Amino acid sequence: MTPLRRNDPAQYDELADQWWRPSGMFAALHWLAASRAEHIPPAPGPGALLVDLACGGGLMAPHVARLGYRHVGVDIGLPGLELARGHGVLPVRGSVLEVPLADGCADVVVAGEVLEHVDDDVAVLAECARLLRPGGTLVLDALADTALSRFVMVRLLEHVPGGPPPGLHDPALFVDRSRLLAAADELGLELRLVGLRPSFRDAIAWRLGRREGVRFRPIRSTAVVFAGYGRKRAEAAPGNRTYRRGMTGGQG
């Protein structure tokens, strides 16, 4: 029996036809994209730039266009980037650990559902800080490194029809929230974490075909899915490409 691949980026390439299916395997990513957009301010002026890390098929595109930003999407997967381009995203192929864009270029950085897919989530946070201009906005969401999160996201949802594909997540990479907050402070980011859960009423209506999407609700517990909303302090120095998780004294 072939062992299950976990956190293999090739899965996203193989499932590229699912990106823009609102009821497909990536349905929850559509819902999260809408949730992120609620925390992004309107573009401050012409040419304002939003950098979307691990953009996949570009699900943030309609929200970003409505807010008035130029939308740059960064990803390593070509099939997703081509789809994103078709939805008005300026595609950049590259790693979220070393983004090929200039320091301070972004008014907004979005890092949605990416921190739990990399070996060094703090290094990605450092790239967010480097890319942001002083006063710029950061919006992220991720999966918490808790027993509850591992149970819900892996043991439970991977076996529910319509849930995430088996192997999409590696629980060993789920995010230590305390370390993330400590790193954010060192990087000059004012970051607050909020728990998220789908509206149960919406989810039932969606299952019955009575709704096109499901709203995420803020909750106090950040033990499963959490969002981070913040800004780069005006006096903050540019992020450092060599920043690594060990600098905070924590381990993944």
C-alpha positions in Angstrom: 0.0 0.0 0.0 1.4 3.4 -1.0 2.0 5.6 2.0 -0.1 8.7 2.2 1.7 11.8 1.0 1.3 14.7 3.5 1.7 18.3 2.7 2.9 17.6 -0.9 2.6 20.7 -3.0 2.0 18.6 -6.0 -1.5 17.9 -4.6 -2.5 21.4 -5.4 -1.3 21.0 -9.0 -3.2 17.7 -9.4 -6.4 19.3 -8.0 -6.1 22.6 -9.9 -9.6 22.1 -11.5 -11.1 22.4 -8.0 -9.9 25.9 -7.3 -12.9 27.8 -8.7 -15.6 25.2 -7.8 -17.5 26.8 -4.9 -18.8 23.4 -3.9 -15.6 21.5 -4.6 -12.7 20.3 -2.4 -11.5 23.9 -1.8 -14.9 25.3 -0.9 -13.7 26.3 2.6 -10.9 28.3 1.0 -13.5 30.4 -0.8 -15.1 31.1 2.6 -11.8 32.0 4.2 -11.0 34.4 1.3 -14.2 36.3 2.0 -13.4 36.4 5.7 -9.9 37.8 5.1 -11.3 40.5 2.8 -13.4 41.9 5.7 -10.2 42.9 7.4 -8.5 44.6 4.5 -9.0 48.4 4.3 -9.8 50.0 0.9 -6.8 50.8 -1.2 -5.3 54.1 0.1 -4.7 55.4 -3.5 -3.9 54.4 -7.1 -1.2 51.8 -7.4 -1.6 50.4 -3.9 -0.3 46.9 -3.8 -1.6 43.8 -2.1 0.8 40.8 -2.0 -1.0 37.4 -1.7 1.4 34.7 -0.4 0.6 31.2 -1.5 -2.2 32.6 -3.6 -3.1 29.2 -5.3 -5.8 29.8 -7.9 -6.3 33.4 -6.9 -9.4 33.1 -4.7 -8.8 36.5 -3.2 -9.1 38.2 -6.6 -12.7 39.4 -6.6 -12.4 40.8 -3.1 -9.0 42.5 -3.9 -10.4 44.1 -7.1 -13.4 45.5 -5.2 -11.0 47.1 -2.7 -9.0 48.8 -5.4 -5.6 47.1 -5.0 -3.1 45.8 -7.6 -3.0 42.2 -6.7 0.2 40.3 -6.9 0.0 36.5 -6.2 3.0 34.5 -5.1 3.1 30.7 -5.4 5.3 27.8 -6.5 2.5 26.0 -8.4 2.2 26.9 -12.1 -1.4 25.5 -12.6 -2.7 27.7 -9.8 -0.8 30.8 -11.0 -2.3 30.4 -14.5 -5.8 30.3 -13.0 -5.0 33.3 -10.8 -3.8 35.2 -13.9 -7.1 34.5 -15.6 -8.8 36.3 -12.6 -6.7 39.4 -12.8 -3.9 38.5 -10.5 -0.3 39.5 -11.4 1.5 36.1 -10.9 4.9 35.7 -9.4 6.4 32.3 -9.2 8.5 31.9 -6.0 8.8 30.5 -2.5 7.0 32.2 0.4 10.3 31.7 2.3 12.1 34.0 -0.1 9.7 36.2 -2.0 11.2 37.8 -5.1 9.8 41.3 -4.4 11.3 44.5 -2.9 11.4 45.5 0.7 8.5 47.7 1.7 6.6 47.3 -1.5 3.2 46.2 -0.1 0.4 48.1 1.5 -1.2 44.8 2.4 0.2 41.3 2.8 -2.1 38.3 2.9 -0.8 34.9 4.1 -3.8 32.7 4.1 -3.5 29.0 4.9 0.2 28.9 4.3 2.0 29.0 7.7 0.9 25.4 8.4 2.4 24.2 5.1 6.0 25.3 5.6 8.9 24.0 7.7 9.6 27.5 9.1 6.5 29.6 9.7 8.5 32.3 11.4 10.6 32.8 8.3 7.4 33.4 6.3 6.3 35.9 8.9 9.6 37.7 8.5 9.0 37.9 4.8 5.6 39.4 5.5 7.3 42.1 7.6 10.0 42.7 5.0 7.4 43.2 2.2 5.1 45.5 4.2 5.6 49.3 4.2 5.5 50.9 7.7 1.9 51.1 8.7 0.9 48.4 6.2 -1.7 45.7 7.0 -1.1 42.0 7.6 -3.9 39.4 7.3 -3.2 35.7 7.9 -5.0 32.5 8.9 -3.6 29.2 9.9 -4.1 26.0 11.9 -3.1 25.8 15.5 -0.6 23.3 16.9 -3.1 21.6 19.3 -4.5 18.2 19.9 -7.9 19.5 19.1 -6.8 20.9 15.8 -5.1 17.7 14.8 -8.2 15.7 15.6 -10.6 18.1 13.7 -8.5 18.8 10.7 -6.9 15.4 10.1 -8.7 12.6 11.9 -12.2 14.0 11.4 -12.4 16.2 8.3 -10.2 14.2 6.1 -12.8 11.4 6.4 -15.9 13.6 5.8 -17.3 13.8 2.3 -16.5 17.2 0.9 -13.7 17.7 3.4 -10.0 18.5 2.6 -8.2 15.8 0.5 -6.4 13.2 2.7 -2.8 14.3 3.3 -3.4 17.9 2.5 -2.1 18.9 6.0 0.8 17.6 8.0 0.0 18.1 11.7 3.7 18.3 12.5 3.7 21.7 10.8 0.7 23.2 12.6 1.5 26.6 14.1 2.6 27.5 17.7 0.6 30.6 18.4 2.8 31.8 21.3 5.9 31.6 19.1 4.2 33.4 16.3 3.2 36.3 18.5 6.7 36.6 20.0 8.2 36.6 16.5 5.7 39.2 15.3 6.7 41.5 18.1 10.4 41.1 17.3 9.7 41.8 13.6 7.9 45.1 14.4 4.4 43.7 13.7 1.4 44.5 16.0 -0.5 41.2 15.6 -3.6 40.0 17.4 -5.1 36.5 17.0 -8.8 35.6 16.7 -10.3 32.1 16.5 -12.5 31.3 13.5 -15.3 28.8 13.0 -17.8 28.3 10.2 -21.4 29.3 10.9 -23.2 26.1 11.7 -26.5 27.5 10.2 -24.7 28.5 7.0 -22.9 25.1 6.8 -26.2 23.2 7.0 -27.9 25.5 4.4 -24.8 25.1 2.1 -25.0 21.3 2.5 -28.7 21.4 1.5 -27.9 23.6 -1.5 -29.6 26.7 -0.1 -26.5 28.9 0.2 -23.5 29.4 -2.1 -21.0 30.0 0.8 -20.5 29.8 4.5 -19.5 32.7 6.7 -16.7 32.3 9.3 -17.5 33.7 12.7 -14.9 35.1 15.1 -14.6 33.1 18.4 -12.4 33.5 21.5 -10.7 30.1 21.1 -7.8 30.0 18.7 -7.3 26.2 19.2 -8.2 25.1 15.7 -8.4 27.7 12.9 -7.2 31.2 13.8 -6.7 34.4 12.0 -4.1 37.1 12.6 -4.8 40.8 12.0 -2.1 43.4 12.3 0.0 46.2 11.0 3.7 47.0 10.7 4.9 49.6 13.2 6.0 52.8 11.7 9.4 52.6 13.3 9.9 49.0 12.4 13.1 48.0 10.4 12.7 45.9 7.3 12.3 42.2 7.9 15.4 40.0 7.7 15.6 37.2 5.2 17.8 35.2 7.7 15.3 35.4 10.5 14.5 31.8 11.7 12.2 30.4 14.3 15.1 29.6 16.7 15.5 33.3 17.4 12.4 33.3 19.5 13.6 30.3 21.5 10.7 28.1 20.4 10.4 25.0 18.5 7.8 23.7 16.0 
